[in-house]
């Protein structure tokens, strides 16, 4: 043990807590010290680039990428869209990463020491979201620009970064992925179970849009456009179809889901036993 | 200092902790005893602000835990074995908490060394034995050099070396003026580690006494006497508050008088004694007797 008694220690007048810096630092250590974090980030990055390469390089050979098929609003004849289409897979991986960073605390029991260190709890929710968000934003910016560059290298029709909306789409892909990852942390806090949170994430992003296509054409699209993936995905479209959100309005809807999820997490954690 | 005032926790119809009022003082090791399911862990989680009491308050060093601005410097806790992420190294686990609490990095190395974990600090916790996990838990509890230390079943899974280490450590921490609150369901362990005992059964306070007093009560004042003239001796010993049993011919079990009294009366009447011994009821038996009706889980008793 140390030689100082509690009384002497108090006299040293050390800063009482780590504050915001300490909280973010602690969450950063927790995030970086897990191998799964880096595996998922690397996997998402590689998958995005390779899928983009696959879709752009095979666009000439017909099929949805070659003749303008695909769901309404998504222009699959556009090489830019094709080069970034790997985001569909990356969003699942990054969303699950967000879930795991939170539910891993519950399954391992470290959440007790986390909340013992930060008894107010809400700063942990924001701290984790901030640290993961920053990490995913950097990684997915790299992935999005790499996928764009690879796509541009293998196809003639790729619009330049300076062309109208192109930079917004590339950066928007990274913003979208970041929002989905942070949404994963909120689902983790709310459900505390990996399986439950991943199922809800998967359902929101992948299943509900498919089921939504079975709704009557007269009002179905008005419902499905409010889904987080559909709304946020507007930021990834060069041109938006009528009856859908504009790029930034759509992204704002997705951010709304994230904010509601985080606020609900904070409220839920305040009264819940750990 | 831990002050529990009317602390109550209910889960639906089940009352886990029932109106518990106890003060755990600094400078000594206070043992927290009770059978499994008595409410010890729930009480400790409420002290740490992790569970919210249904009624009453739990104060640590004068405030509710959540009101402390520097909680890890106030209270260090080992709550459950293995509150550790298997994929993280021991050092990273401590570094994350040290960063959050604004503790110097050196503190991590100090507690790793204290727990004897320096050589495995860079290894992932998933590969740790139960005992190593407990040691890391203790290191975590001591990270903030806290004035109050809460240890929930710290000797579980430890080898004899580890048990001795915990015992010495707990006493050392108390000697430094800290409050040490140490739970166990093992009476024998508590009798050598703790100076004071808080005993719980079925969520209620059963005893709040010094260990010496508990042992004295447990020992009772039974005296075992063997004599060829046992029947005659039994007649000499009768009096108020004295009970005499004769489990076999020539043997008496006497309560309510001391061995000295029995010896003197026998000598006065010229009765030869073949055996005269105070009976030490075992602490485990005393503990069992104390919490007999309060154990939530117990084996069906055999009809005799």
Interface residues (C-beta under 8 A of the other chain):
Chain A: X1 X2 X4 X5 X6 X7 X9 X14 X15 X16 X17 X18 X19 X22 X23 X25 X26 X27 X28 X29 X30 X33 X34 X35 X36 X104 X105 X108 X109 X110 X112 X113 X114 X115 X116 X117 X118 X119 X120 X271 X273 X274
Chain B: X45 X48 X49 X50 X51 X52 X65 X66 X68 X69 X70 X71 X72 X73 X75 X77 X79 X80 X82 X83 X84 X85 X86 X87 X88 X89 X92 X93 X95 X96 X97 X98 X99 X100 X101 X102 X103 X110 X114 X140 X142 X145 X146 X147 X169 X172 X173 X176 X177 X178
